[in-house]
Amino acid sequence: MPQVLSIIIPAYNEARTIHLILDRVKAVQLIGELEKEVIIANDCSTDQTENAIQQYQAANPDFPIKYYKHDVNQGKGAALHTGIRNATGDFLIIQDADLEYDPEEYNILLKPILDDFADVVYGSRFVGGKPHRILFYWHSIGNRWLTNLSNMFTNLNLTDMETCYKLFRTPMIQQLSLTEKRFGFEPEVTAKISRVENVRIYEVGISYYGRTYEEGKKIGWRDGFQAIYCILKYNLLK
């Protein structure tokens, strides 16, 4: 039986871009003859996200998509919990519904796992020679500061803890008890995966096509303070 990559897509008010990212996910050819399992978790969007997904499903019957919808908006982390809980693939990757990350780079993250060097692979926006959009100086400083703070507690040497692209062996992430419902997911999952016995964590360089707030970017400075709280909470209160 071929192995399967579960692609978890949390979506909130992404009606303008959800079909574009699904086209890119559909088009990518995975190494190792892996098959895809696409899981969308709609976090009670208030725009036409659900309609866009349903239209895409109807127009692409050869591309099966598992679709879940929250009746109440709970946050990105909660949408990820829904996707992770329902994943059946051998491996699992997180894909935002916008166009900031390129699915063509799944294979860069998959290679260390398929070569049996890694159990977890993070895609870093801050290493390697891939293109990245120049935006938000203070965001980049904040990301690096949060990553360094996280590293101090986890004893990892990551360069991009806050990256969307995180690839896991599915049973490994499903065994974690994850509770953060908003953007605290990133420091929580990093703290908890770092404590899995004999876990092998790798990092690879990826590209980054960032959005402005006018283009739909959602994370703000309050989420940075929440990330600090979560780093302390999930590393000091184990």
C-alpha positions as CSV (number, residue, x, y, z in Angstrom):
1,M,0.0,0.0,0.0
2,P,1.3,3.5,-0.8
3,Q,2.1,5.8,2.0
4,V,-0.1,8.9,2.5
5,L,0.6,12.5,3.3
6,S,-2.2,14.2,5.3
7,I,-2.4,17.9,4.4
8,I,-4.2,19.9,7.1
9,I,-5.6,23.3,5.9
10,P,-7.2,25.5,8.6
11,A,-9.4,28.1,6.9
12,Y,-11.0,31.3,8.1
13,N,-12.3,33.9,5.6
14,E,-10.1,32.6,2.8
15,A,-12.8,32.6,0.0
16,R,-10.5,34.6,-2.3
17,T,-7.6,32.2,-2.2
18,I,-8.8,28.8,-1.0
19,H,-9.3,27.5,-4.6
20,L,-5.8,28.7,-5.6
21,I,-4.0,26.9,-2.8
22,L,-6.1,23.7,-3.5
23,D,-5.0,23.9,-7.2
24,R,-1.4,24.0,-6.0
25,V,-1.8,21.2,-3.6
26,K,-3.5,19.1,-6.3
27,A,-0.8,19.8,-8.8
28,V,2.3,18.9,-6.7
29,Q,3.8,15.4,-7.4
30,L,5.0,13.9,-4.1
31,I,8.2,11.9,-3.9
32,G,8.2,8.3,-2.8
33,E,4.9,7.7,-4.7
34,L,3.1,9.2,-1.7
35,E,-0.6,9.9,-2.0
36,K,-2.4,12.9,-0.6
37,E,-5.2,13.2,2.0
38,V,-6.5,16.8,2.1
39,I,-8.4,17.9,5.2
40,I,-9.9,21.3,5.4
41,A,-11.1,22.7,8.8
42,N,-13.3,25.8,8.3
43,D,-13.3,27.8,11.5
44,C,-16.7,29.3,11.1
45,S,-15.8,31.7,8.3
46,T,-18.1,34.7,7.8
47,D,-17.4,35.1,4.1
48,Q,-17.9,32.7,1.2
49,T,-15.2,30.2,2.2
50,E,-17.6,27.3,2.6
51,N,-19.2,28.0,-0.7
52,A,-15.8,28.2,-2.4
53,I,-14.8,24.9,-1.0
54,Q,-18.0,23.2,-2.0
55,Q,-17.7,24.6,-5.5
56,Y,-14.2,23.3,-5.7
57,Q,-15.2,19.8,-4.5
58,A,-18.0,19.7,-7.1
59,A,-15.6,20.8,-9.9
60,N,-12.8,18.3,-8.8
61,P,-14.5,15.0,-8.0
62,D,-11.2,13.2,-8.7
63,F,-9.5,15.1,-5.9
64,P,-11.1,14.0,-2.6
65,I,-11.2,16.5,0.2
66,K,-12.4,15.9,3.7
67,Y,-14.2,18.9,4.9
68,Y,-15.1,19.9,8.5
69,K,-16.7,23.1,9.8
70,H,-16.8,24.6,13.2
71,D,-20.2,26.0,14.3
72,V,-18.4,28.7,16.4
73,N,-15.1,30.5,15.6
74,Q,-12.5,29.0,17.9
75,G,-9.1,29.9,16.4
76,K,-6.4,28.5,14.1
77,G,-5.2,26.0,16.7
78,A,-8.7,24.6,17.1
79,A,-9.0,24.1,13.4
80,L,-5.6,22.3,13.4
81,H,-6.8,20.1,16.2
82,T,-9.8,19.1,14.1
83,G,-7.5,18.3,11.1
84,I,-5.0,16.4,13.2
85,R,-7.6,14.3,14.9
86,N,-9.1,13.2,11.6
87,A,-5.9,12.5,9.7
88,T,-5.3,8.9,8.6
89,G,-2.0,9.4,6.6
90,D,1.4,8.2,7.6
91,F,2.7,11.8,7.6
92,L,1.1,15.1,8.3
93,I,1.9,18.6,7.2
94,I,0.2,22.0,8.0
95,Q,-0.8,24.2,5.0
96,D,-2.3,27.7,5.5
97,A,-5.2,28.5,3.2
98,D,-3.5,31.7,1.9
99,L,-0.7,31.8,-0.7
100,E,2.3,32.5,1.7
101,Y,3.7,29.0,1.4
102,D,4.3,26.9,-1.7
103,P,3.1,23.3,-1.7
104,E,5.8,22.5,-4.4
105,E,8.2,22.5,-1.4
106,Y,6.4,19.6,0.4
107,N,9.1,17.3,-1.1
108,I,11.9,19.3,0.5
109,L,10.4,18.6,3.9
110,L,9.5,15.0,3.1
111,K,13.0,13.9,2.0
112,P,14.6,13.7,5.5
113,I,11.6,11.7,6.8
114,L,11.4,9.3,3.8
115,D,15.2,8.8,4.1
116,D,14.6,7.9,7.7
117,F,16.7,10.7,9.2
118,A,13.8,12.6,10.8
119,D,10.5,12.3,12.6
120,V,9.7,16.0,12.4
121,V,10.8,18.6,9.8
122,Y,10.3,22.4,10.2
123,G,10.4,24.6,7.1
124,S,12.4,27.7,7.9
125,R,11.8,31.0,6.2
126,F,15.2,32.3,7.5
127,V,17.7,29.8,6.1
128,G,18.7,28.7,2.6
129,G,18.5,30.4,-0.7
130,K,14.7,30.4,-1.3
131,P,12.9,33.6,-2.2
132,H,11.0,35.5,0.5
133,R,9.0,38.7,0.3
134,I,10.4,41.7,2.2
135,L,7.9,42.8,4.7
136,F,7.4,43.8,8.4
137,Y,10.8,44.3,10.0
138,W,9.4,44.1,13.5
139,H,7.5,40.9,12.7
140,S,10.8,39.3,11.6
141,I,12.5,40.5,14.8
142,G,9.6,39.2,16.9
143,N,9.7,35.8,15.2
144,R,13.4,35.4,15.8
145,W,13.1,36.5,19.4
146,L,10.2,34.1,20.1
147,T,12.2,31.3,18.4
148,N,15.2,32.0,20.6
149,L,13.1,32.1,23.7
150,S,11.5,28.8,22.8
151,N,15.0,27.3,22.0
152,M,16.3,28.3,25.4
153,F,13.7,26.0,27.0
154,T,13.5,23.2,24.5
155,N,17.3,23.0,23.9
156,L,16.6,23.0,20.1
157,N,18.5,25.2,17.6
158,L,15.5,26.1,15.4
159,T,15.6,29.3,13.3
160,D,11.8,29.5,12.7
161,M,9.6,28.1,15.5
162,E,6.6,30.1,14.2
163,T,6.7,28.6,10.6
164,C,3.5,27.2,9.2
165,Y,5.3,24.3,7.5
166,K,5.7,21.6,10.1
167,L,5.8,18.0,9.0
168,F,5.3,15.1,11.4
169,R,5.0,11.4,11.5
170,T,1.2,11.3,12.1
171,P,1.2,8.9,15.1
172,M,3.7,11.2,16.8
173,I,1.7,14.3,16.7
174,Q,-1.6,12.5,17.4
175,Q,-0.2,11.2,20.7
176,L,0.4,14.8,21.9
177,S,-2.3,16.4,24.1
178,L,-2.7,19.8,22.3
179,T,-4.9,22.5,23.9
180,E,-4.1,25.9,22.4
181,K,-6.9,27.1,20.2
182,R,-5.3,30.2,18.6
183,F,-1.8,31.0,17.5
184,G,-0.3,29.5,20.6
185,F,-0.3,26.2,18.7
186,E,3.2,26.8,17.4
187,P,5.0,27.2,20.7
188,E,2.9,24.5,22.3
189,V,3.5,21.8,19.7
190,T,7.2,22.7,19.6
191,A,7.6,22.4,23.4
192,K,5.7,19.1,23.5
193,I,7.2,17.5,20.4
194,S,10.7,18.3,21.7
195,R,10.0,16.1,24.8
196,V,9.1,13.0,22.8
197,E,11.7,10.4,23.6
198,N,14.3,10.0,20.9
199,V,12.5,12.4,18.5
200,R,14.6,13.4,15.5
201,I,13.8,17.0,14.5
202,Y,15.2,18.5,11.3
203,E,14.9,21.9,9.6
204,V,15.0,22.8,5.9
205,G,14.9,26.2,4.1
206,I,11.7,27.2,2.3
207,S,10.4,30.2,0.4
208,Y,7.9,32.7,1.8
209,Y,5.4,34.8,-0.1
210,G,4.1,37.0,2.8
211,R,0.9,38.9,2.8
212,T,0.2,42.4,4.0
213,Y,-2.8,43.1,6.3
214,E,-4.7,44.5,3.4
215,E,-4.1,41.2,1.6
216,G,-5.5,39.2,4.5
217,K,-2.7,38.7,7.1
218,K,-4.3,38.0,10.5
219,I,-1.6,37.6,13.1
220,G,-0.9,40.7,15.2
221,W,1.1,41.9,18.1
222,R,-1.3,40.5,20.7
223,D,-0.5,37.0,19.3
224,G,3.1,37.7,20.0
225,F,2.4,38.2,23.7
226,Q,0.3,35.1,23.7
227,A,3.2,33.2,22.2
228,I,5.5,34.3,25.0
229,Y,2.9,33.1,27.6
230,C,2.6,29.8,25.8
231,I,6.4,29.3,25.6
232,L,6.6,29.8,29.4
233,K,3.5,27.8,30.1
234,Y,4.4,24.7,28.1
235,N,8.0,24.6,29.0
236,L,7.9,25.5,32.7
237,L,4.7,23.7,33.6
238,K,5.4,20.4,31.9
